[in-house]
């Protein structure tokens, strides 16, 4: 099934609303979406790093500030 959106005719607000609708729908059906094999490997590696103490964590507010500073 193909859905054709006329993105060039949509405003930014309309595009964001469409993305939010898609995201909400995907989140409600998240259990039906299989995780790719590479993702499990990444998660295992991160868990191992956490157990070894080689992984560093940042609280969300600090992370957002860092991201904003990086992109602005």
PAZAPA-4460 file (N, C-alpha, C; in steps of 0.05 Angstrom, whole numbers, plus 32768, in hexadecimal, padded with zeros to 4 digits):
% residues 72
    n_x    n_y    n_z   ca_x   ca_y   ca_z    c_x    c_y    c_z   seq   type   mol
   8011   7FE9   8000   8000   8000   8000   8012   8019   8000     1      X     A
   800E   8029   7FEC   801E   8042   7FEB   800C   805A   7FF2     2      X     A
   8017   806B   8002   8009   8084   8009   8019   809B   7FFE     3      X     A
   800C   80AA   7FEE   801A   80C1   7FE1   8012   80DB   7FEF     4      X     A
   8025   80E8   7FFC   8020   8101   8008   802C   8117   7FF7     5      X     A
   801E   812C   7FF3   8029   8142   7FE3   8038   8155   7FF6     6      X     A
   8050   814C   7FFD   8060   815A   8011   8066   8176   8008     7      X     A
   806A   817A   7FEF   8070   8195   7FE6   8059   81A9   7FE9     8      X     A
   8041   819E   7FED   802A   81AF   7FF1   8022   81B2   800E     9      X     A
   802F   81A3   8020   8029   81A3   803C   8039   81B9   804B    10      X     A
   802D   81C6   805E   803B   81D9   806E   804C   81C9   8082    11      X     A
   805F   81D7   808F   806F   81CA   80A4   805E   81BF   80BA    12      X     A
   804A   81CF   80C2   8038   81C6   80D7   8029   81AC   80CF    13      X     A
   8020   81AB   80B6   8012   8194   80AD   8024   817B   80AC    14      X     A
   803D   8180   80A4   8050   816A   80A3   8056   815F   80C0    15      X     A
   8059   8172   80D2   805E   816A   80EE   8046   815A   80F9    16      X     A
   802E   8163   80F3   8016   8155   80FD   8015   8139   80F1    17      X     A
   801C   8137   80D7   801C   811D   80CA   8030   810A   80D8    18      X     A
   8048   8115   80DD   805D   8105   80EB   8054   80FD   8107    19      X     A
   8047   810F   8115   803D   8108   8130   8028   80F2   812E    20      X     A
   8017   80F3   811B   8002   80DF   8118   800F   80C4   8111    21      X     A
   8022   80C4   80FF   8030   80AB   80F9   803F   80A0   8111    22      X     A
   804C   80B1   8120   805B   80A8   8137   8048   809D   814D    23      X     A
   8032   80AA   8152   801F   80A0   8165   8014   8085   815D    24      X     A
   800E   8082   8144   8004   8068   813A   8019   8052   813D    25      X     A
   8032   8058   8136   8048   8045   8139   804C   803D   8156    26      X     A
   804B   8051   8168   804F   804B   8184   8039   8039   818F    27      X     A
   8021   803C   8186   800B   802B   818F   800F   800E   8186    28      X     A
   801E   800A   8170   8022   7FEF   8165   803F   7FE7   8167    29      X     A
   804E   7FF2   817A   806A   7FED   817C   8071   7FCF   817F    30      X     A
   8060   7FC0   818C   8065   7FA4   8190   8065   7F94   8176    31      X     A
   8059   7F9F   8161   8057   7F91   8147   806F   7F97   8135    32      X     A
   8081   7FA9   813E   8098   7FB1   812E   80B0   7FA2   8138    33      X     A
   80BB   7F90   8127   80D2   7F80   8131   80EB   7F92   8131    34      X     A
   80FB   7F8D   8145   8115   7F9C   8148   8129   7F8E   8136    35      X     A
   8139   7F9E   8127   814D   7F91   8115   8163   7F84   8126    36      X     A
   8170   7F6F   811B   8184   7F60   812A   819B   7F72   8134    37      X     A
   81A3   7F86   8124   81B9   7F97   812C   81B3   7FA7   8146    38      X     A
   8199   7FAD   814A   8191   7FBC   8161   8196   7FAD   817B    39      X     A
   8191   7F93   817B   8196   7F82   8192   81B4   7F82   8199    40      X     A
   81C5   7F81   8184   81E2   7F82   8189   81EA   7F9C   8196    41      X     A
   81DF   7FB2   818C   81E6   7FCD   8198   81DD   7FCE   81B5    42      X     A
   81C5   7FC4   81BB   81BB   7FC5   81D6   81CD   7FB4   81E8    43      X     A
   81D5   7F9C   81DF   81E6   7F8B   81EF   8201   7F98   81F4    44      X     A
   820C   7FA5   81E0   8226   7FB2   81E3   8224   7FC9   81F8    45      X     A
   820E   7FD8   81F6   820A   7FEE   8209   8206   7FE4   8226    46      X     A
   81F8   7FCD   8228   81F4   7FC1   8242   820F   7FB8   824E    47      X     A
   821F   7FAC   823D   823A   7FA3   8246   824B   7FBB   824F    48      X     A
   824A   7FD1   8240   8259   7FE9   8247   8250   7FF4   8261    49      X     A
   8235   7FF3   8266   822A   7FFD   827F   8234   7FEC   8296    50      X     A
   8234   7FD2   8293   823D   7FC0   82A8   825B   7FC4   82AE    51      X     A
   826B   7FCA   8299   8287   7FCE   829D   828D   7FEA   82A9    52      X     A
   8279   7FFB   82A8   827D   8016   82B2   828A   8029   829D    53      X     A
   828B   8020   8284   8298   8031   826F   8284   8043   8261    54      X     A
   826B   8040   8267   8255   8050   825B   824F   8068   826D    55      X     A
   824B   807F   8261   8244   8097   8270   8228   809F   8269    56      X     A
   821A   80A9   827E   81FE   80B1   827A   81FB   80CE   8280    57      X     A
   81E8   80DB   8272   81E1   80F7   8276   81C3   80F9   827A    58      X     A
   81BB   8109   828D   819E   810D   8291   8193   811C   8278    59      X     A
   8179   8118   8274   816C   8122   825B   816F   8140   8258    60      X     A
   816B   814F   826D   816D   816C   826A   8189   8175   8261    61      X     A
   819D   8169   826D   81B9   816F   8265   81BE   8167   8249    62      X     A
   81B4   8150   8241   81B8   8146   8226   81AB   8159   8212    63      X     A
   8193   8162   8218   8185   8175   8205   8195   818E   8202    64      X     A
   81A0   8199   8218   81B0   81B1   8216   81C9   81AD   8205    65      X     A
   81D5   8196   8209   81ED   8190   81F9   81E7   818E   81DC    66      X     A
   81D0   8180   81D5   81C8   817E   81B9   81C2   8199   81AD    67      X     A
   81B3   81AA   81BC   81AD   81C5   81B2   81C6   81D5   81AD    68      X     A
   81DA   81D3   81BF   81F3   81E2   81BC   8202   81D8   81A4    69      X     A
   8200   81BE   819E   820F   81B3   8188   8203   81BB   816D    70      X     A
   81E9   81BD   816C   81DC   81C3   8152   81D7   81E1   814D    71      X     A
   81DB   81F2   8162   81D6   820E   815D   81EF   821E   8159    72      X     A
***
